[in-house]
Amino acid sequence: MDNKMLNVSSSPHVRDKSSTTKIMLDVCLALLPACAFGIYNFGVRALAVLAVAVVTCVLSELIYEYFMHRPITIGDLSAVVTGLLIGMNMPHTIPLWMVVLGSAFAIIIVKQLFGGLGQNFMNPALAARCFLLISFAGKMTTFTYDGITGATPLAILKEGGNVDILKMFLGTTSGVIGETSTVALLIGGAYLLIKKVIAPTIPFVYIAVFSVFVLIFGGQGFDMSFLAAHLCGGGLMLGAFFMATDYVTSPVNTLGKVVYAFILGLLTAIFRVFGNSAEGVSYAIIFTNLLVPIIEKITKPRAFGVKKVKKEAAE
């Protein structure tokens, strides 16, 4: 009788060839079109902001882990992705020392102090953006394009002005470095969907709920041009495809993703339509990140073969 060895191991038993490094590399590649257009649109100063953000994030993670005697994890490229997203969420005119401050805050305070990759309770890049918005509102909301300082198309739209939707779609407008070109962000988002790095549930439900709310409560009726301007303006596409889909801060199961995306779309629309600010993506995502544990608890799927037992009435 053959003596066959049985491998006994704990779950999960499903294996995949993907790794954190491969996933993060795909995200970096997906971000390149928007980064490249941002550099083209705003010049070498945008490249400096992106480079400083990436270098600061990588060094912050390296230094923290070295002095805390923890395994060095910069090779997984998660710090690079955080740096790119931080840089893309900055105006190109922001002082570089603020970029350093925000990047260090994202890695050390939001990520490492909570246990590192996989333990952070909110998206580090958006936390850095909101931290800088609260601390340096003037610098974070000053936008210059072609040497002229002015409002973003979304701010103009909120004030009742007219905007050029084609320019907003292509990206030849003012704004933060990585959010202006909708077409570049869609190319990156399509790449992530094709590579199956992200599922379509969150971005599609997010955008759909946002669109319905804006059409109903936006004050312009079912004006598709008004909706198109909202979809192309601000960081909606950047948030929907690259930040709301963050593995760590979004639900795992499908129903949870739907609920999460529904809340995201609702909050973003409420902030934009009824709030004082023209933008609302960053705060909507961070707030909903905090709800993820509750969402997952409510939408937790029942284990296979388990039947819900009804409590018998007390005799």
C-alpha positions as CSV (number, residue, x, y, z in Angstrom):
1,M,0.0,0.0,0.0
2,D,1.4,3.3,-1.1
3,N,2.2,5.8,1.7
4,K,0.8,9.0,0.3
5,M,1.5,12.2,2.2
6,L,-1.4,14.6,2.7
7,N,-0.7,18.3,2.9
8,V,-2.7,19.9,5.7
9,S,-2.9,23.7,5.8
10,S,-5.2,26.4,7.0
11,S,-7.4,28.4,4.6
12,P,-7.4,30.0,2.2
13,H,-6.7,27.2,-0.2
14,V,-7.2,29.1,-3.5
15,R,-3.9,30.3,-4.9
16,D,-3.2,33.1,-7.4
17,K,-0.1,34.1,-9.3
18,S,-0.8,37.7,-8.5
19,S,1.4,39.5,-6.0
20,T,1.3,42.9,-4.3
21,T,4.2,44.0,-6.4
22,K,2.6,43.0,-9.7
23,I,-0.7,44.6,-8.7
24,M,1.0,47.9,-7.7
25,L,3.1,47.8,-10.9
26,D,-0.1,47.6,-12.9
27,V,-1.6,50.5,-11.0
28,C,1.6,52.6,-11.7
29,L,1.3,51.8,-15.4
30,A,-2.4,52.7,-15.3
31,L,-1.5,56.1,-13.7
32,L,1.1,56.9,-16.3
33,P,-1.2,58.4,-19.0
34,A,-2.7,60.9,-16.5
35,C,0.7,61.7,-15.0
36,A,2.2,62.2,-18.5
37,F,-0.6,64.5,-19.5
38,G,-0.3,66.4,-16.2
39,I,3.4,67.1,-17.0
40,Y,2.5,68.1,-20.5
41,N,-0.3,70.3,-19.3
42,F,1.5,72.1,-16.4
43,G,5.2,71.7,-17.3
44,V,8.3,70.6,-15.5
45,R,6.9,71.9,-12.2
46,A,4.3,69.1,-12.2
47,L,7.1,66.6,-12.8
48,A,8.9,68.0,-9.7
49,V,5.8,67.6,-7.6
50,L,5.3,64.0,-8.7
51,A,8.9,63.1,-8.2
52,V,9.1,64.7,-4.7
53,A,5.9,62.9,-3.6
54,V,7.2,59.5,-4.8
55,V,10.7,59.9,-3.3
56,T,9.3,61.2,0.0
57,C,6.8,58.3,0.3
58,V,9.5,55.7,-0.4
59,L,12.1,57.2,1.9
60,S,9.5,57.7,4.7
61,E,8.6,54.0,4.5
62,L,12.2,52.9,4.4
63,I,13.3,55.1,7.3
64,Y,10.4,54.2,9.5
65,E,10.7,50.5,8.9
66,Y,14.5,50.6,9.4
67,F,14.3,52.4,12.8
68,M,11.3,50.3,13.9
69,H,13.2,47.1,13.0
70,R,10.5,46.0,10.7
71,P,10.9,44.2,7.3
72,I,11.6,46.7,4.6
73,T,8.7,46.7,2.2
74,I,9.5,49.4,-0.4
75,G,9.9,46.6,-3.0
76,D,6.1,46.0,-3.1
77,L,5.7,49.5,-4.8
78,S,2.8,50.5,-2.6
79,A,4.7,53.6,-1.5
80,V,5.3,54.5,-5.1
81,V,1.6,54.3,-5.9
82,T,0.8,56.4,-2.8
83,G,3.4,59.0,-3.9
84,L,2.0,59.1,-7.5
85,L,-1.6,59.6,-6.2
86,I,-0.5,62.3,-3.8
87,G,1.4,64.2,-6.5
88,M,-1.6,63.8,-8.9
89,N,-3.9,65.4,-6.2
90,M,-1.7,68.5,-5.8
91,P,-1.8,71.7,-7.8
92,H,1.5,72.1,-9.7
93,T,2.2,75.5,-7.9
94,I,2.2,74.0,-4.4
95,P,5.5,74.5,-2.5
96,L,7.5,71.3,-2.5
97,W,8.0,71.3,1.3
98,M,4.2,70.9,1.6
99,V,4.4,67.9,-0.8
100,V,7.0,66.4,1.5
101,L,4.9,67.1,4.6
102,G,1.8,65.5,3.1
103,S,3.7,62.5,1.7
104,A,5.3,61.8,5.1
105,F,2.0,62.2,6.8
106,A,0.4,59.6,4.5
107,I,3.1,57.0,5.0
108,I,4.0,57.4,8.6
109,I,0.7,58.5,10.3
110,V,-1.9,56.9,8.1
111,K,-0.2,53.8,6.9
112,Q,2.8,52.7,9.1
113,L,1.4,53.7,12.6
114,F,-1.6,51.5,11.9
115,G,0.5,48.4,10.9
116,G,1.6,49.1,7.4
117,L,0.1,47.9,4.1
118,G,-3.2,46.2,4.6
119,Q,-3.9,47.8,8.0
120,N,-4.6,51.4,7.2
121,F,-8.2,52.5,7.8
122,M,-8.4,55.1,5.0
123,N,-6.7,55.8,1.7
124,P,-3.3,57.3,2.6
125,A,-3.1,59.6,-0.5
126,L,-6.5,61.1,0.1
127,A,-5.7,61.5,3.8
128,A,-2.7,63.5,2.8
129,R,-4.7,65.6,0.4
130,C,-7.4,66.4,3.1
131,F,-4.7,67.1,5.6
132,L,-3.1,69.6,3.4
133,L,-6.4,71.1,2.4
134,I,-7.2,71.7,6.0
135,S,-3.8,73.0,6.9
136,F,-3.0,75.1,3.8
137,A,-6.3,75.8,2.1
138,G,-5.0,78.7,0.1
139,K,-2.1,76.9,-1.5
140,M,-4.2,73.8,-2.2
141,T,-7.0,75.7,-3.9
142,T,-4.9,78.1,-6.1
143,F,-4.8,76.9,-9.7
144,T,-2.8,78.5,-12.5
145,Y,-3.0,77.5,-16.1
146,D,-1.1,79.2,-19.0
147,G,0.2,81.8,-16.5
148,I,-3.3,82.8,-15.4
149,T,-4.7,82.1,-11.9
150,G,-8.3,81.3,-11.9
151,A,-11.1,78.9,-10.9
152,T,-11.4,75.4,-12.0
153,P,-14.1,74.5,-14.5
154,L,-16.0,72.7,-11.7
155,A,-16.0,75.9,-9.6
156,I,-17.1,78.0,-12.6
157,L,-19.9,75.5,-13.2
158,K,-21.0,75.7,-9.6
159,E,-21.3,79.5,-9.9
160,G,-23.6,79.1,-12.9
161,G,-20.9,79.8,-15.6
162,N,-20.3,78.0,-18.9
163,V,-17.5,75.5,-19.4
164,D,-15.9,73.8,-22.4
165,I,-16.7,70.1,-22.0
166,L,-14.3,69.1,-24.7
167,K,-11.4,70.8,-23.0
168,M,-12.5,69.2,-19.7
169,F,-12.5,65.8,-21.4
170,L,-9.1,66.2,-23.0
171,G,-7.7,67.9,-19.9
172,T,-6.5,71.3,-21.2
173,T,-7.9,73.1,-18.1
174,S,-6.8,74.2,-14.7
175,G,-6.9,71.8,-11.7
176,V,-4.6,69.5,-9.8
177,I,-2.0,67.6,-11.8
178,G,-3.7,64.3,-12.3
179,E,-7.4,65.0,-12.5
180,T,-7.8,67.3,-15.5
181,S,-7.7,64.7,-18.4
182,T,-10.7,62.5,-18.2
183,V,-9.6,60.5,-21.3
184,A,-6.2,59.7,-19.8
185,L,-7.9,58.5,-16.6
186,L,-10.4,56.4,-18.5
187,I,-7.5,54.8,-20.4
188,G,-5.8,53.9,-17.1
189,G,-9.1,52.7,-15.6
190,A,-9.7,50.5,-18.7
191,Y,-6.2,49.0,-18.3
192,L,-7.0,48.1,-14.7
193,L,-10.3,46.5,-15.7
194,I,-8.8,44.5,-18.6
195,K,-6.0,43.3,-16.3
196,K,-8.6,42.4,-13.7
197,V,-6.7,44.4,-11.1
198,I,-10.1,46.0,-10.1
199,A,-13.6,44.9,-10.6
200,P,-16.1,47.2,-12.4
201,T,-18.6,47.1,-9.5
202,I,-17.3,50.1,-7.5
203,P,-16.5,52.6,-10.3
204,F,-19.6,51.8,-12.3
205,V,-22.1,51.9,-9.4
206,Y,-20.3,55.0,-8.0
207,I,-20.6,56.9,-11.3
208,A,-24.2,55.7,-11.9
209,V,-25.5,56.8,-8.5
210,F,-23.7,60.1,-8.7
211,S,-25.1,60.7,-12.2
212,V,-28.7,60.0,-11.2
213,F,-28.5,62.3,-8.1
214,V,-27.0,65.2,-10.1
215,L,-29.7,64.9,-12.8
216,I,-32.5,64.9,-10.2
217,F,-31.1,67.4,-7.7
218,G,-28.6,69.4,-9.7
219,G,-31.0,72.2,-10.5
220,Q,-30.5,71.8,-14.3
221,G,-33.1,69.2,-15.0
222,F,-32.0,66.3,-17.2
223,D,-29.4,68.3,-19.0
224,M,-26.8,65.8,-20.2
225,S,-24.2,68.6,-20.9
226,F,-24.4,69.6,-17.2
227,L,-23.9,66.0,-16.2
228,A,-21.0,65.5,-18.6
229,A,-19.3,68.6,-17.1
230,H,-19.7,67.1,-13.6
231,L,-18.3,63.7,-14.8
232,C,-15.3,65.3,-16.5
233,G,-14.7,67.9,-13.8
234,G,-12.8,67.4,-10.5
235,G,-11.4,64.2,-9.3
236,L,-14.4,61.9,-10.0
237,M,-12.7,59.6,-12.5
238,L,-9.5,59.6,-10.5
239,G,-11.4,58.7,-7.4
240,A,-13.7,56.2,-9.0
241,F,-11.1,54.0,-10.7
242,F,-7.9,54.5,-8.6
243,M,-8.8,55.4,-5.0
244,A,-12.3,54.1,-4.2
245,T,-11.1,50.7,-5.5
246,D,-8.2,50.5,-3.0
247,Y,-8.1,46.8,-1.8
248,V,-7.4,47.7,1.8
249,T,-10.1,50.4,2.3
250,S,-13.0,48.9,0.3
251,P,-15.3,45.9,1.0
252,V,-14.3,42.4,-0.2
253,N,-17.7,40.9,-1.1
254,T,-19.8,42.1,-4.0
255,L,-22.8,43.3,-2.1
256,G,-20.5,45.2,0.2
257,K,-18.9,46.9,-2.9
258,V,-22.4,47.9,-4.2
259,V,-23.4,49.4,-0.9
260,Y,-20.0,51.1,-0.5
261,A,-20.2,52.6,-4.1
262,F,-23.8,53.7,-3.6
263,I,-22.8,55.7,-0.5
264,L,-19.8,57.1,-2.3
265,G,-21.9,58.3,-5.2
266,L,-24.6,59.8,-2.9
267,L,-22.1,61.6,-0.7
268,T,-20.1,63.0,-3.6
269,A,-23.2,64.3,-5.3
270,I,-24.5,65.8,-2.0
271,F,-21.1,67.6,-1.4
272,R,-21.0,68.9,-4.9
273,V,-24.6,70.0,-5.3
274,F,-25.3,71.3,-1.8
275,G,-21.9,71.9,-0.3
276,N,-19.8,75.1,-0.4
277,S,-17.0,73.4,-2.2
278,A,-17.2,72.5,-5.9
279,E,-15.4,69.2,-5.2
280,G,-16.5,66.4,-2.9
281,V,-14.7,63.2,-4.0
282,S,-11.9,63.2,-1.4
283,Y,-14.1,63.7,1.6
284,A,-16.7,61.2,0.3
285,I,-14.1,58.5,-0.1
286,I,-12.5,59.0,3.2
287,F,-15.8,59.2,5.1
288,T,-17.0,56.0,3.4
289,N,-13.6,54.3,4.1
290,L,-14.6,54.7,7.8
291,L,-17.9,52.9,7.2
292,V,-16.3,49.8,5.5
293,P,-16.1,47.7,8.7
294,I,-19.9,48.3,9.3
295,I,-20.7,47.7,5.6
296,E,-18.8,44.4,5.6
297,K,-20.4,43.3,8.9
298,I,-23.9,44.0,7.5
299,T,-23.2,42.4,4.0
300,K,-21.2,39.4,5.3
301,P,-22.2,36.4,3.2
302,R,-23.6,33.4,5.0
303,A,-21.2,30.5,5.1
304,F,-22.0,27.7,2.7
305,G,-24.3,25.1,4.2
306,V,-25.2,27.3,7.2
307,K,-28.9,27.9,7.8
308,K,-30.2,30.7,9.8
309,V,-32.0,29.3,12.9
310,K,-35.1,31.1,13.9
311,K,-35.5,31.6,17.6
312,E,-38.4,29.8,19.1
313,A,-40.9,31.7,21.0
314,A,-40.3,31.4,24.8
315,E,-42.8,29.0,26.3
